[in-house]
């Protein structure tokens, strides 16, 4: 059985909820001997406790999620690696890659490095070009394989060729419970969950909903925009300016249980952003059998077939035309919702973790 070190934290966040869920699934599947590594902080209270309760082997390296004291972190990670003797190490950030690669080079340890790409300064047009070049060069030189969570992102790093494989990100089991499909009669509710920052485009949704109503569309509609960020006040002001205060709602930051409850109230989900490297705002409502209306971003092109499992749009006018066409057609909406829910299985953590095992066990361990 191979020995695997798997990082479970992220820069300035610490132990993440998503990677904690993946760690629990890995342990349950018993296809490798794992050691999970993170910094001392946690994204949500109780994550370390969850690891302990499930007897998940875990090592904490203080400060590893901050960009400081590189030499100390290399020494401390070297001690962890020497004691555990991994065959494979999976990292999620450039900082983790630098530490793991340095230990391998400086101390002659033999293990394969797998890097999971989550971003590349993708919210910035020019910085993203430079970031892709720098990250890509580092991955070409130091990573034995690269995982991208969707085809959209794989193409951004297409120059890595056969070193690059698509493996989705898993979602929590609560989404896969037997929740009912939505009814499309009565109030039609829309949701987009995202930070209020440039490129997320909540203001586009507010404008389009107003135009839709002005064009004679259903007047019994509601738009929910959970999240926080620098542009939240601007979007609230736009809703007031357009007379949409009773149609557009800003619930603020919601925890997972609250998000699930809100998704289940809505029939439709928007994904209007300029760029997503995966897109939980696409996948979560898709799993729940909501009608997803999205741009060609993130995982959308992997799972959405226009008119069958969701809908695509490019421009503001496209979205308006789509709403005028689709919303009155309850039968179409019901078919699309049901088809989406039927296609959700690839996002179970068991499927994702098995794909990870299949990948690493086809890699050769450096001798």
Buried (B, 14 or more C-beta within 10 A) or exposed (E): EBBBBBBBBBBEBBBBBBBBBBBBBBBEBEBBEBBBBBBBBBBBEEBBEBBEEEEBEBBBBEBBBBEEEEEEBBEBBBEBBEEBEBBBBBBBBBBBBBBBBBBBEEEEBEBBBBBBBBBBBBBBEEEBEEBBEEBBEBBBEBBBBBBBBBBBBBEBBEEBEEBBBBBBBBBBEEBBEEBEBBEBEEEBBBBBBBBBBEBBBBBBBBBBBBBBBEEEBBEEBBBBBBBEBEBBEEBBEBBEEBEBEEBBBBBEEBEEEEBBEBBBEBBBBBBBBEBBBBBBBBBBBBBBBBBBBBBEBBBBBBBBBEEEBBBBBEEBEBBBBBBBEBBEEBEBBBBBBEBBBEBBEBBBBEBBBBBBBEBBEEBEBEE
